[in-house]
Amino acid sequence: MPRIRAQFRLRITCGPDIAVGPGKIDLLEAIAETGSITAAARSLGMSYRRAWLLVDTMNRCFKRPVVEAESGGRRGGGTRLTATGAEALRRYRRVEQLASGAASAELRALARMLR
């Protein structure tokens, strides 16, 4: 019997742009873990250009940047989440938890309907 899994795909738009969604949140987490857009992109199997475009869109959509470059260090700098980026990440993951909890009875009922 296949394992059943429910997944919420929350996207928040800002005009024509997706300000934040599952892929962008995954990217923010990867940047927080690696300290680099390049390493984050690599860990998610996407090109640096794609990752940079996602970061650029987020930075344009939020009132304050979510990611910023750091200069210096042994390898010449890197990238880090700003306070806004860390808060956006935390709040997005919390919304996912709340939605999953609120819908748990309905999700179980739907799962019972599957093969």
MDTraj code that builds the backbone (N, CA, C; nanometers):
import mdtraj as md
import numpy as np

residues = "MET PRO ARG ILE ARG ALA GLN PHE ARG LEU ARG ILE THR CYS GLY PRO ASP ILE ALA VAL GLY PRO GLY LYS ILE ASP LEU LEU GLU ALA ILE ALA GLU THR GLY SER ILE THR ALA ALA ALA ARG SER LEU GLY MET SER TYR ARG ARG ALA TRP LEU LEU VAL ASP THR MET ASN ARG CYS PHE LYS ARG PRO VAL VAL GLU ALA GLU SER GLY GLY ARG ARG GLY GLY GLY THR ARG LEU THR ALA THR GLY ALA GLU ALA LEU ARG ARG TYR ARG ARG VAL GLU GLN LEU ALA SER GLY ALA ALA SER ALA GLU LEU ARG ALA LEU ALA ARG MET LEU ARG".split()
xyz = np.array([
    [0.0842, -0.1173, 0.0000],
    [0.0000, 0.0000, 0.0000],
    [0.0892, 0.1244, 0.0000],
    [0.0667, 0.2192, -0.0913],
    [0.1519, 0.3387, -0.0976],
    [0.1313, 0.4271, 0.0252],
    [0.2351, 0.4934, 0.0621],
    [0.2291, 0.5879, 0.1740],
    [0.1551, 0.7128, 0.1281],
    [0.0620, 0.7594, 0.2090],
    [-0.0178, 0.8769, 0.1745],
    [0.0394, 0.9964, 0.2497],
    [0.0537, 1.1083, 0.1773],
    [0.1106, 1.2293, 0.2366],
    [0.0353, 1.3495, 0.1815],
    [-0.0060, 1.4379, 0.2698],
    [-0.0714, 1.5623, 0.2269],
    [0.0326, 1.6731, 0.2280],
    [0.0220, 1.7618, 0.1315],
    [0.1184, 1.8714, 0.1219],
    [0.0452, 1.9988, 0.0840],
    [0.0615, 2.1005, 0.1664],
    [0.0045, 2.2308, 0.1365],
    [0.1041, 2.3089, 0.0514],
    [0.0540, 2.3818, -0.0470],
    [0.1396, 2.4584, -0.1374],
    [0.0964, 2.6050, -0.1329],
    [0.1261, 2.6716, -0.0249],
    [0.0885, 2.8110, -0.0053],
    [0.1774, 2.9021, -0.0888],
    [0.1142, 2.9910, -0.1639],
    [0.1860, 3.0934, -0.2389],
    [0.1228, 3.2279, -0.2064],
    [0.2060, 3.3255, -0.1828],
    [0.1583, 3.4606, -0.1562],
    [0.2103, 3.5486, -0.2684],
    [0.1184, 3.6159, -0.3358],
    [0.1572, 3.6992, -0.4480],
    [0.1654, 3.8457, -0.4072],
    [0.2440, 3.9167, -0.4826],
    [0.2600, 4.0614, -0.4669],
    [0.2526, 4.1163, -0.6093],
    [0.1344, 4.1640, -0.6471],
    [0.1145, 4.2017, -0.7869],
    [0.1264, 4.0779, -0.8723],
    [0.2011, 4.0835, -0.9809],
    [0.2143, 3.9670, -1.0690],
    [0.3164, 3.8645, -1.0196],
    [0.3923, 3.8993, -0.9176],
    [0.4998, 3.8121, -0.8692],
    [0.4545, 3.7230, -0.7545],
    [0.5140, 3.6047, -0.7467],
    [0.4970, 3.5207, -0.6282],
    [0.6035, 3.5663, -0.5300],
    [0.5585, 3.6329, -0.4231],
    [0.6523, 3.6856, -0.3239],
    [0.7172, 3.5735, -0.2463],
    [0.6370, 3.4744, -0.2116],
    [0.6891, 3.3616, -0.1349],
    [0.6019, 3.2391, -0.1611],
    [0.6681, 3.1259, -0.1699],
    [0.6012, 2.9985, -0.1924],
    [0.6942, 2.8864, -0.1492],
    [0.6557, 2.7629, -0.1727],
    [0.7353, 2.6500, -0.1236],
    [0.8800, 2.6487, -0.1725],
    [0.9019, 2.6748, -0.3000],
    [1.0386, 2.6728, -0.3530],
    [1.1246, 2.7846, -0.2967],
    [1.0663, 2.9009, -0.2824],
    [1.1411, 3.0144, -0.2279],
    [1.1726, 2.9922, -0.0802],
    [1.0802, 2.9328, -0.0078],
    [1.1055, 2.9028, 0.1332],
    [1.2152, 2.7973, 0.1458],
    [1.2106, 2.6952, 0.0612],
    [1.3181, 2.5953, 0.0611],
    [1.4522, 2.6620, 0.0320],
    [1.4526, 2.7569, -0.0604],
    [1.5759, 2.8285, -0.0931],
    [1.6247, 2.9100, 0.0260],
    [1.5341, 2.9801, 0.0944],
    [1.5747, 3.0565, 0.2140],
    [1.6356, 2.9641, 0.3185],
    [1.5750, 2.8480, 0.3396],
    [1.6313, 2.7520, 0.4358],
    [1.7704, 2.7071, 0.3934],
    [1.7870, 2.6797, 0.2657],
    [1.9171, 2.6345, 0.2164],
    [2.0220, 2.7442, 0.2281],
    [1.9842, 2.8687, 0.2032],
    [2.0780, 2.9803, 0.2188],
    [2.1172, 2.9938, 0.3657],
    [2.0200, 2.9807, 0.4550],
    [2.0494, 2.9891, 0.5981],
    [2.1473, 2.8792, 0.6402],
    [2.1318, 2.7608, 0.5825],
    [2.2183, 2.6473, 0.6176],
    [2.3572, 2.6577, 0.5572],
    [2.3651, 2.7065, 0.4320],
    [2.4925, 2.7036, 0.3608],
    [2.5678, 2.8358, 0.3624],
    [2.4959, 2.9466, 0.3802],
    [2.5602, 3.0776, 0.3759],
    [2.5984, 3.1207, 0.2353],
    [2.5338, 3.0600, 0.1352],
    [2.5713, 3.0885, -0.0025],
    [2.4549, 3.0596, -0.0957],
    [2.4286, 3.1504, -0.1887],
    [2.3266, 3.1236, -0.2903],
    [2.3731, 3.0084, -0.3799],
    [2.4999, 3.0068, -0.4143],
    [2.5537, 2.9010, -0.5006],
    [2.5365, 2.7641, -0.4368],
    [2.5785, 2.7504, -0.3115],
    [2.5673, 2.6216, -0.2421],
    [2.4210, 2.5844, -0.2194],
    [2.3388, 2.6836, -0.1886],
    [2.1956, 2.6576, -0.1682],
    [2.1332, 2.6065, -0.2976],
    [2.1640, 2.6728, -0.4078],
    [2.1107, 2.6309, -0.5378],
    [2.1543, 2.4887, -0.5696],
    [2.2812, 2.4612, -0.5487],
    [2.3354, 2.3273, -0.5759],
    [2.2628, 2.2225, -0.4922],
    [2.2396, 2.2522, -0.3638],
    [2.1742, 2.1550, -0.2755],
    [2.0295, 2.1284, -0.3163],
    [1.9683, 2.2246, -0.3848],
    [1.8293, 2.2093, -0.4291],
    [1.8181, 2.1650, -0.5748],
    [1.9325, 2.1471, -0.6403],
    [1.9332, 2.1020, -0.7794],
    [1.8862, 2.2079, -0.8773],
    [1.9143, 2.3350, -0.8464],
    [1.8762, 2.4418, -0.9396],
    [1.9996, 2.5220, -0.9774],
    [1.9889, 2.5959, -1.0834],
    [2.1010, 2.6775, -1.1281],
    [2.1170, 2.7990, -1.0371],
    [2.2389, 2.8518, -1.0360],
    [2.2636, 2.9740, -0.9595],
    [2.1735, 3.0851, -1.0108],
    [2.1608, 3.0959, -1.1419],
    [2.0783, 3.2031, -1.1997],
    [1.9344, 3.1946, -1.1507],
    [1.8780, 3.0748, -1.1506],
    [1.7400, 3.0568, -1.1032],
    [1.7293, 3.0976, -0.9563],
    [1.8232, 3.0549, -0.8748],
    [1.8219, 3.0898, -0.7325],
    [1.8338, 3.2408, -0.7142],
    [1.9237, 3.3024, -0.7897],
    [1.9420, 3.4469, -0.7789],
    [1.8139, 3.5201, -0.8188],
    [1.7457, 3.4745, -0.9240],
    [1.6207, 3.5376, -0.9662],
    [1.5119, 3.5238, -0.8597],
    [1.5062, 3.4082, -0.7935],
    [1.4085, 3.3895, -0.6860],
    [1.4375, 3.4839, -0.5694],
    [1.5643, 3.4952, -0.5330],
    [1.6033, 3.5869, -0.4253],
    [1.5711, 3.7309, -0.4645],
    [1.6029, 3.7673, -0.5866],
    [1.5753, 3.9028, -0.6341],
    [1.4258, 3.9340, -0.6268],
    [1.3427, 3.8406, -0.6675],
    [1.1978, 3.8608, -0.6608],
    [1.1535, 3.8806, -0.5162],
    [1.2015, 3.7959, -0.4268],
    [1.1652, 3.8115, -0.2855],
    [1.2101, 3.9459, -0.2318],
    [1.3331, 3.9844, -0.2626],
    [1.3852, 4.1119, -0.2125],
    [1.3042, 4.2302, -0.2658],
    [1.2529, 4.2201, -0.3870],
    [1.1704, 4.3277, -0.4432],
    [1.0301, 4.3295, -0.3832],
    [0.9778, 4.2130, -0.3478],
    [0.8405, 4.2039, -0.2976],
    [0.8267, 4.2436, -0.1504],
    [0.9255, 4.2129, -0.0708],
    [0.9180, 4.2453, 0.0717],
    [0.9597, 4.3902, 0.0949],
    [0.9078, 4.4491, 0.2025],
    [0.9424, 4.5879, 0.2365],
    [1.0919, 4.6030, 0.2617],
    [1.1509, 4.5010, 0.3206],
    [1.2956, 4.4986, 0.3456],
    [1.3520, 4.3717, 0.2834],
    [1.4777, 4.3728, 0.2423],
    [1.5362, 4.2524, 0.1807],
    [1.5289, 4.1313, 0.2731],
    [1.5139, 4.0130, 0.2133],
    [1.5120, 3.8896, 0.2910],
    [1.6496, 3.8222, 0.2912],
    [1.7315, 3.8577, 0.1946],
    [1.8657, 3.8014, 0.1798],
    [1.9605, 3.9158, 0.1471],
    [2.0810, 3.9090, 0.2043],
    [2.1814, 4.0099, 0.1704],
    [2.3189, 3.9459, 0.1631],
    [2.4032, 4.0097, 0.0857],
    [2.5407, 3.9624, 0.0697],
    [2.6225, 4.0023, 0.1907],
    [2.7161, 3.9163, 0.2266],
    [2.8132, 3.9463, 0.3320],
    [2.9496, 3.9564, 0.2657],
    [3.0248, 4.0568, 0.3022],
    [3.1583, 4.0701, 0.2446],
    [3.2618, 4.0223, 0.3446],
    [3.3794, 3.9906, 0.2915],
    [3.4891, 3.9493, 0.3772],
    [3.4884, 3.8011, 0.4059],
    [3.5607, 3.7647, 0.5083],
    [3.5710, 3.6235, 0.5445],
    [3.6784, 3.5538, 0.4652],
    [3.7025, 3.4273, 0.4988],
    [3.8079, 3.3501, 0.4329],
    [3.7841, 3.3310, 0.2846],
    [3.6568, 3.3093, 0.2475],
    [3.6281, 3.2818, 0.1077],
    [3.5701, 3.4028, 0.0366],
    [3.5836, 3.5208, 0.0957],
    [3.5419, 3.6424, 0.0283],
    [3.3973, 3.6820, 0.0499],
    [3.3302, 3.6204, 0.1452],
    [3.1929, 3.6599, 0.1749],
    [3.0942, 3.5485, 0.1488],
    [2.9713, 3.5864, 0.1466],
    [2.8661, 3.4879, 0.1266],
    [2.7316, 3.5575, 0.1273],
    [2.6308, 3.4861, 0.1671],
    [2.4954, 3.5378, 0.1686],
    [2.4300, 3.4955, 0.2987],
    [2.3450, 3.5827, 0.3528],
    [2.2760, 3.5467, 0.4761],
    [2.1330, 3.5975, 0.4722],
    [2.0490, 3.5337, 0.5517],
    [1.9131, 3.5835, 0.5669],
    [1.9171, 3.7073, 0.6560],
    [1.8361, 3.8041, 0.6231],
    [1.8183, 3.9195, 0.7099],
    [1.7178, 3.8807, 0.8180],
    [1.6936, 3.9701, 0.9117],
    [1.5906, 3.9466, 1.0130],
    [1.4552, 3.9264, 0.9449],
    [1.4292, 4.0021, 0.8395],
    [1.3042, 3.9879, 0.7646],
    [1.2953, 3.8500, 0.7002],
    [1.4051, 3.8039, 0.6411],
    [1.4069, 3.6721, 0.5791],
    [1.3849, 3.5604, 0.6796],
    [1.4511, 3.5707, 0.7946],
    [1.4351, 3.4694, 0.8992],
    [1.2914, 3.4686, 0.9510],
    [1.2329, 3.5854, 0.9664],
    [1.0946, 3.5931, 1.0137],
    [0.9976, 3.5392, 0.9087],
    [1.0189, 3.5716, 0.7821],
    [0.9323, 3.5207, 0.6750],
    [0.9371, 3.3684, 0.6712],
    [1.0562, 3.3127, 0.6827],
    [1.0742, 3.1682, 0.6838],
    [1.0000, 3.1061, 0.8020],
    [1.0201, 3.1614, 0.9193],
    [0.9562, 3.1090, 1.0402],
    [0.8044, 3.1164, 1.0300],
    [0.7527, 3.2299, 0.9851],
    [0.6066, 3.2474, 0.9755],
    [0.5458, 3.1556, 0.8693],
    [0.6119, 3.1388, 0.7578],
    [0.5619, 3.0504, 0.6519],
    [0.5509, 2.9074, 0.7041],
    [0.6572, 2.8591, 0.7691],
    [0.6548, 2.7223, 0.8226],
    [0.5469, 2.7084, 0.9303],
    [0.5237, 2.8129, 1.0072],
    [0.4193, 2.8094, 1.1098],
    [0.2805, 2.8024, 1.0452],
    [0.2590, 2.8768, 0.9379],
    [0.1310, 2.8702, 0.8663],
    [0.1079, 2.7275, 0.8161],
    [0.2121, 2.6643, 0.7628],
    [0.1989, 2.5255, 0.7177],
    [0.1554, 2.4337, 0.8317],
    [0.2177, 2.4504, 0.9478],
    [0.1833, 2.3683, 1.0644],
    [0.0384, 2.3913, 1.1069],
    [-0.0008, 2.5176, 1.1135],
    [-0.1370, 2.5501, 1.1551],
    [-0.2399, 2.4957, 1.0567],
    [-0.2131, 2.5103, 0.9287],
    [-0.3060, 2.4609, 0.8270],
    [-0.3188, 2.3095, 0.8345],
    [-0.2083, 2.2424, 0.8514],
    [-0.2098, 2.0969, 0.8603],
    [-0.2889, 2.0512, 0.9829],
    [-0.2661, 2.1171, 1.0944],
    [-0.3390, 2.0823, 1.2164],
    [-0.4880, 2.1086, 1.2037],
    [-0.5242, 2.2225, 1.1465],
    [-0.6648, 2.2592, 1.1320],
    [-0.7375, 2.1654, 1.0364],
    [-0.6665, 2.1114, 0.9405],
    [-0.7289, 2.0262, 0.8396],
    [-0.7089, 1.8775, 0.8656],
    [-0.6533, 1.8408, 0.9796],
    [-0.6142, 1.7012, 1.0021],
    [-0.7305, 1.6033, 0.9901],
    [-0.8471, 1.6352, 1.0442],
    [-0.9611, 1.5430, 1.0357],
    [-1.0034, 1.5227, 0.8900],
    [-1.0094, 1.6308, 0.8149],
    [-1.0477, 1.6203, 0.6735],
    [-0.9418, 1.5455, 0.5934],
    [-0.8159, 1.5682, 0.6255],
    [-0.7084, 1.4975, 0.5558],
    [-0.7155, 1.3476, 0.5826],
    [-0.7428, 1.3094, 0.7082],
    [-0.7569, 1.1674, 0.7408],
    [-0.8744, 1.1059, 0.6632],
    [-0.9853, 1.1801, 0.6567],
    [-1.1025, 1.1306, 0.5846],
    [-1.0715, 1.1124, 0.4358],
    [-1.0026, 1.2073, 0.3786],
    [-0.9628, 1.1947, 0.2377],
    [-0.8682, 1.0779, 0.2179],
    [-0.7732, 1.0615, 0.3089],
    [-0.6766, 0.9528, 0.2976],
    [-0.7454, 0.8179, 0.3012],
    [-0.8516, 0.8053, 0.3816],
    [-0.9254, 0.6786, 0.3886],
    [-0.9965, 0.6481, 0.2563],
    [-1.0175, 0.7477, 0.1759],
    [-1.0848, 0.7285, 0.0469],
    [-0.9890, 0.6808, -0.0629],
    [-0.8598, 0.6905, -0.0378],
    [-0.7591, 0.6525, -0.1372],
    [-0.7301, 0.5031, -0.1319],
    [-0.6760, 0.4534, -0.2392],
    [-0.6376, 0.3104, -0.2448],
    [-0.5200, 0.2829, -0.1558],
])
top = md.Topology()
chain = top.add_chain()
for i, resn in enumerate(residues, 1):
    res = top.add_residue(resn, chain, resSeq=i)
    for name in ("N", "CA", "C"):
        top.add_atom(name, md.element.get_by_symbol(name[0]), res)
traj = md.Trajectory(xyz[None], top)
